Amino acid sequence: MSHHKTHLPPTLDLSGWRKLPTVLMVIGGLLSAIGAVRIPAVFGLSWLLAFMFYYSIALGALFLVLVHHLTDAGWSVGIRRFCEHLASLLFPCLTLLFLPIAFLAPKIYSWMTLDPTANNLVAAKLPVFTMPGFYIASAIIFGIWWLLTSRLCRLSLEQDKTGAADCTRKMRFHAGWGIVAFALTLTFSGVLWMKATSYQWFSAMYGVYFFSDCAWIGLATVYVIAATLKRQGTLALVLKQNYFYFIGVLLLAFTLFSSYTEFAQYFVVWNANTPEETFWYLIRERGNWWCLSMILIFGKFFIPFFVLLPEKVKMNFKIIIPVCLWIGLMHALDLAFNIFPSRFAYGFPLHLLWLPLGTLMFMGGLLAKLFVKKFNAHPPYPQRDPRLLEAMGVSQNAVSDLVDAQTAGGSR
């Protein structure tokens, strides 16, 4: 593909947006507090929706960091640092935001109030589907996230100071075991925290489905942040225009993969035709859940797929950023489609829509403030990554020629 120069618009003025996270926190916090007092059960599900939304973004960013180290890619150097900051939100930020879910778990998960000796579906999932099992498993998951993200971030920042090649080797080592731990903990957390709202349901595809959605929303978030930072000039040296093509290609790929896993899950359930599986979809054919399912079919696949398909569009910020925001909306609706029917089997009461919006606003504002603080506290991109020159578009031969020329000039 061509590498022609693209003249970007003038630098963005984001001064007017600095107060937005605080405004979101205040409004969202007020709505969340009202919901927690008046309807704690619905508040618990709404908080779970917001938590899983931002949790999936952090997991998507962590996946990109792991893939960067495992593949030793050059183009992803520019996005690595802020992806590390997004991933580091898993601990302690999202861990603390999980506490309301842990406190309200008996109201969110109906299986916690059932006797396993009288319910075979709960007994089949022992010992995890017990209150101690739930809390112990959750603690282990967050402990793994803390170990993995803290090691990767610490070594990345240490390399900025020392430039030691040993830091790169250690990050590759952590990415090696981390990608296995990532697959296991992502699958287990998706099942334990979200799928378990319908404890009767069985699905062998759920972990893959949740992973594809995490990567999908993670790539959309990364594209928006990368485009904003390039327009600001912060990452102009390490984010060339064709790198956005690479992110766009991945976004298109995971649009297909996410839609495929969702269809495959439905197809397996339809083909097996067992009551323990089909009831999940039968509930979602009632009331406004049917309308939402149709919205997801067209909004989650057809619209982003056909928009992302042309080659040049992937580098057009005016088109792709609205698509990324649309992907965020579809992801939130998809999570609601998974979570809320466990309580509202005949459709979501729209007069309660303010509560999930409030939790999304509060959590989004808080995490945005913490992310910006982390980003401003460190260099915007890895300063001594072995692939930094490649990311800048400078060939190693050109550097060698420059050094030789300087050496020859000095000798004369």
C-alpha positions in Angstrom: 0.0 0.0 0.0 1.1 3.6 -0.5 2.8 5.6 2.1 1.9 9.1 0.8 1.9 12.0 3.3 -1.3 13.0 4.8 -1.8 16.6 5.9 -3.5 16.6 9.2 -5.8 19.3 10.4 -4.5 21.8 13.1 -3.9 20.6 16.6 -7.0 19.9 18.6 -7.9 22.3 21.5 -9.1 19.9 24.3 -9.1 22.5 27.1 -12.9 22.6 27.0 -13.0 18.9 27.7 -10.9 18.8 30.8 -13.9 19.1 33.2 -15.9 16.5 31.4 -14.7 13.5 33.5 -15.6 15.4 36.7 -19.0 16.4 35.4 -19.7 12.7 34.4 -18.6 11.6 37.9 -20.9 14.1 39.7 -24.0 13.4 37.5 -23.3 9.6 37.3 -22.5 9.4 41.0 -25.7 11.1 42.0 -27.9 8.8 39.7 -26.0 5.8 41.0 -26.5 6.8 44.6 -30.3 7.3 44.1 -30.5 3.8 42.4 -28.5 2.1 45.1 -30.9 3.4 47.8 -34.2 3.0 45.9 -33.6 -0.2 43.8 -30.5 -2.0 45.0 -31.1 -5.1 42.9 -31.3 -3.1 39.6 -28.4 -0.9 40.8 -26.3 -4.1 41.2 -27.0 -5.2 37.6 -26.4 -1.7 36.3 -23.1 -1.5 38.2 -22.2 -4.9 36.8 -22.9 -3.6 33.2 -20.7 -0.6 33.7 -17.9 -2.6 35.3 -17.9 -5.3 32.5 -17.8 -2.5 29.9 -14.7 -0.8 31.2 -13.2 -4.2 32.3 -13.4 -5.4 28.7 -11.6 -2.3 27.4 -8.8 -2.8 29.9 -8.6 -6.5 28.9 -8.5 -5.5 25.2 -5.6 -3.1 25.8 -3.7 -5.8 27.8 -4.2 -8.2 24.9 -2.6 -5.7 22.5 0.4 -5.3 24.9 0.9 -9.0 25.2 0.7 -9.5 21.4 3.2 -6.6 20.9 5.8 -8.4 23.1 5.1 -11.8 21.7 5.4 -10.8 18.0 8.1 -8.1 18.5 6.1 -5.7 16.3 7.4 -2.3 15.4 4.2 -0.5 14.4 2.6 -1.0 17.8 5.4 0.7 19.7 3.5 4.0 19.6 0.4 2.7 21.2 2.1 0.4 23.7 2.5 3.0 26.5 -1.1 4.1 26.7 -2.3 0.5 26.3 -0.2 -0.3 29.4 -1.9 2.5 31.2 -5.3 1.2 30.2 -4.4 -2.3 31.2 -3.1 -1.1 34.6 -6.6 0.1 35.4 -7.4 -3.6 36.2 -5.6 -3.2 39.5 -6.3 -1.4 41.8 -8.9 0.8 40.1 -11.3 -1.8 38.7 -10.6 -4.1 41.6 -12.0 -1.5 43.9 -14.9 -0.8 41.6 -15.7 -4.5 41.8 -16.5 -4.2 45.6 -20.2 -3.1 45.1 -20.7 -6.2 42.9 -19.1 -8.4 45.7 -21.3 -6.7 48.3 -24.5 -7.0 46.2 -23.7 -10.5 44.8 -26.7 -12.2 46.5 -29.0 -9.7 44.8 -27.3 -10.1 41.4 -26.8 -13.8 41.3 -29.9 -15.8 42.2 -27.9 -19.0 42.6 -26.3 -17.7 45.8 -29.7 -18.0 47.6 -30.3 -21.6 46.4 -29.5 -24.9 48.1 -27.2 -27.0 45.9 -28.6 -30.2 47.3 -32.0 -29.3 46.0 -30.9 -27.8 42.6 -28.9 -30.0 40.2 -27.9 -27.0 38.0 -26.2 -25.3 40.9 -24.7 -28.5 42.2 -23.1 -29.2 38.7 -21.1 -26.0 39.1 -19.7 -26.6 42.6 -17.4 -25.7 44.2 -17.1 -22.4 42.3 -20.9 -21.6 42.6 -20.8 -21.1 46.3 -20.3 -17.8 48.1 -16.8 -18.6 49.3 -15.9 -20.0 45.8 -17.2 -16.8 44.1 -15.1 -14.5 46.3 -12.0 -16.7 46.3 -12.0 -17.1 42.5 -12.6 -13.3 42.0 -9.6 -12.5 44.3 -7.4 -14.9 42.4 -8.4 -13.3 39.0 -7.6 -9.8 40.3 -4.3 -11.1 41.8 -3.2 -12.4 38.4 -4.1 -9.1 36.8 -2.1 -7.2 39.4 1.0 -9.5 38.9 0.9 -9.3 35.1 0.2 -5.6 34.6 2.5 -4.4 37.4 5.4 -6.4 36.0 4.9 -5.2 32.4 4.4 -1.6 33.4 7.4 -1.5 35.8 9.7 -3.1 33.3 8.5 -0.7 30.5 9.2 2.4 32.6 12.5 0.9 33.8 13.6 0.5 30.2 12.9 4.2 29.6 15.6 5.0 32.2 18.2 2.3 31.5 17.6 1.1 27.9 18.6 -2.4 29.1 17.9 -5.2 26.7 17.1 -7.4 29.7 13.9 -5.5 30.2 12.7 -6.5 26.8 13.6 -10.2 27.5 11.7 -10.0 30.8 8.6 -8.4 29.2 8.6 -11.2 26.6 8.8 -13.8 29.4 5.9 -12.2 31.2 3.9 -12.0 28.0 4.6 -15.7 27.4 2.9 -16.9 30.6 0.6 -13.9 30.6 -1.1 -14.8 27.4 -2.1 -18.2 28.9 -3.2 -16.6 32.1 -5.0 -14.0 30.1 -7.1 -16.7 28.2 -7.9 -18.5 31.4 -8.8 -15.6 33.6 -10.7 -13.7 30.9 -12.8 -16.8 30.2 -13.4 -17.6 33.9 -14.3 -14.0 34.8 -16.7 -13.7 31.9 -18.5 -16.8 33.0 -18.3 -16.1 36.8 -19.4 -12.5 36.7 -21.7 -12.1 33.6 -22.8 -15.5 32.4 -23.6 -16.5 35.9 -26.5 -14.0 36.1 -28.4 -16.9 34.3 -26.9 -19.8 36.3 -29.1 -22.4 34.5 -27.4 -21.7 31.1 -24.6 -23.7 29.6 -22.5 -22.4 26.7 -19.1 -23.8 25.5 -18.6 -20.7 23.3 -19.0 -18.0 26.0 -15.3 -17.5 26.8 -14.3 -17.1 23.1 -17.3 -14.8 22.6 -16.3 -12.6 25.5 -12.6 -12.5 24.3 -13.6 -11.4 20.8 -15.7 -8.6 22.3 -12.9 -7.5 24.6 -10.5 -7.2 21.7 -13.1 -5.5 19.5 -13.9 -2.7 22.0 -10.2 -2.5 23.0 -9.2 -1.8 19.4 -11.9 0.8 18.9 -10.8 2.6 22.1 -7.2 2.4 21.1 -8.0 3.9 17.6 -9.8 6.9 19.2 -7.0 7.6 21.7 -4.3 7.1 19.1 -6.0 9.4 16.6 -6.5 12.1 19.3 -2.9 11.9 20.5 -1.6 12.1 16.9 -3.7 15.2 16.2 -2.3 16.7 19.4 1.2 16.0 18.2 2.0 13.9 21.3 2.6 10.7 19.3 3.3 12.2 15.9 6.8 10.8 15.8 5.8 7.2 16.4 2.4 7.0 14.9 2.6 7.1 11.1 -0.6 7.3 9.1 -0.3 3.7 7.8 -0.2 2.4 11.3 -3.9 3.4 11.6 -4.5 1.1 8.6 -3.1 -1.8 10.7 -5.4 -0.9 13.6 -8.3 -0.6 11.2 -7.6 -4.0 9.7 -7.5 -5.6 13.1 -10.8 -3.8 14.0 -12.4 -5.2 10.8 -11.0 -8.7 11.6 -12.5 -8.6 15.1 -15.8 -7.2 13.8 -16.0 -10.5 11.8 -14.7 -12.6 14.7 -17.1 -11.2 17.3 -20.1 -11.6 15.0 -19.0 -15.2 14.1 -18.6 -16.2 17.8 -22.0 -14.8 18.6 -23.6 -16.6 15.7 -21.7 -19.8 16.5 -23.0 -19.7 20.0 -26.6 -19.4 18.8 -26.1 -22.1 16.2 -24.7 -24.6 18.7 -27.6 -23.9 21.1 -30.2 -24.1 18.2 -28.6 -27.4 16.9 -28.5 -29.0 20.4 -32.1 -27.9 21.2 -31.8 -28.7 25.0 -33.9 -26.8 27.6 -30.8 -25.8 29.6 -29.6 -23.8 26.6 -32.5 -22.7 24.5 -34.3 -20.8 27.3 -31.6 -18.1 27.2 -32.6 -17.2 23.7 -36.3 -17.7 24.2 -36.3 -15.1 26.9 -34.5 -12.7 24.5 -37.3 -13.0 22.0 -39.8 -11.3 24.3 -40.7 -7.6 24.6 -38.0 -5.1 23.7 -35.3 -7.7 24.0 -36.4 -8.8 20.5 -35.9 -5.3 19.2 -32.5 -5.1 20.8 -31.5 -8.4 19.2 -32.3 -7.0 15.8 -30.4 -3.8 16.5 -27.3 -5.9 17.5 -27.5 -8.0 14.4 -27.3 -5.0 12.1 -25.5 -2.6 14.3 -22.8 -4.9 15.6 -21.9 -6.6 12.3 -23.4 -5.1 9.1 -22.8 -1.4 9.7 -19.2 -1.5 11.0 -18.3 -4.3 8.6 -19.3 -2.5 5.4 -17.9 0.9 6.6 -14.5 -0.6 7.5 -14.2 -2.7 4.4 -12.6 -0.1 2.0 -8.9 0.3 2.3 -8.6 4.1 2.5 -11.4 4.5 5.0 -9.3 2.8 7.7 -7.1 5.9 7.8 -9.9 8.4 7.6 -10.4 9.7 11.2 -13.7 11.5 10.3 -15.2 8.2 9.4 -13.5 5.7 11.7 -13.8 7.6 15.0 -17.7 7.7 14.7 -17.6 4.0 13.8 -15.5 3.4 17.0 -18.0 5.3 19.1 -20.8 3.3 17.5 -18.9 0.1 18.4 -18.8 1.3 22.0 -22.6 1.8 22.0 -23.1 -1.7 20.4 -20.8 -3.3 23.0 -22.7 -1.7 25.9 -26.0 -2.8 24.4 -24.6 -6.3 23.9 -23.6 -6.5 27.6 -27.1 -5.3 28.6 -28.5 -8.1 26.4 -26.4 -10.6 28.4 -27.1 -9.2 31.9 -30.5 -7.6 32.3 -32.8 -10.4 31.0 -32.0 -12.4 34.0 -34.2 -10.1 36.0 -36.4 -8.5 33.3 -37.5 -11.5 31.3 -40.2 -9.6 29.3 -38.2 -6.6 28.4 -36.2 -3.8 30.0 -38.4 -1.1 31.7 -37.2 2.0 29.8 -38.2 4.3 32.7 -35.1 2.8 34.6 -32.7 3.6 31.8 -31.2 6.4 33.8 -29.6 4.0 36.3 -27.3 2.0 33.9 -26.5 5.4 32.2 -25.6 6.8 35.6 -23.2 3.9 36.4 -21.6 4.1 33.0 -21.1 7.9 33.4 -19.7 7.7 36.9 -17.3 4.8 36.2 -16.2 6.3 32.9 -15.5 9.7 34.4 -13.5 8.2 37.2 -11.4 5.9 35.0 -10.8 8.7 32.5 -9.4 10.9 35.2 -7.1 8.1 36.4 -6.0 7.2 32.9 -5.1 10.8 32.1 -3.2 11.2 35.3 -1.2 8.0 34.6 -0.5 9.2 31.0 0.7 12.6 32.0 3.0 11.2 34.7 5.2 9.2 32.3 6.7 9.6 28.8 3.9 9.2 26.1 5.7 6.4 24.4 8.5 3.9 25.2 11.7 5.9 25.0 14.2 3.1 24.4 12.2 0.3 22.8 14.4 -1.8 20.4 11.8 -1.1 17.7 11.5 2.6 18.3 13.4 3.6 15.2 11.2 1.3 13.1 8.1 2.9 14.6 9.4 6.3 13.6 9.9 5.1 10.1 13.7 5.3 10.2 15.5 2.4 8.7 18.5 0.9 10.5 20.6 1.4 7.3 19.8 5.1 7.3 21.0 5.3 10.9 24.2 3.4 10.1 24.9 5.7 7.2 24.4 8.7 9.4 26.8 7.4 12.1 29.4 6.5 9.4 29.1 10.0 7.9 29.5 11.6 11.3 32.5 9.4 12.1 34.1 10.2 8.8 33.5 13.9 9.3 35.1 13.7 12.8 38.2 11.9 11.5 38.8 14.6 9.0 
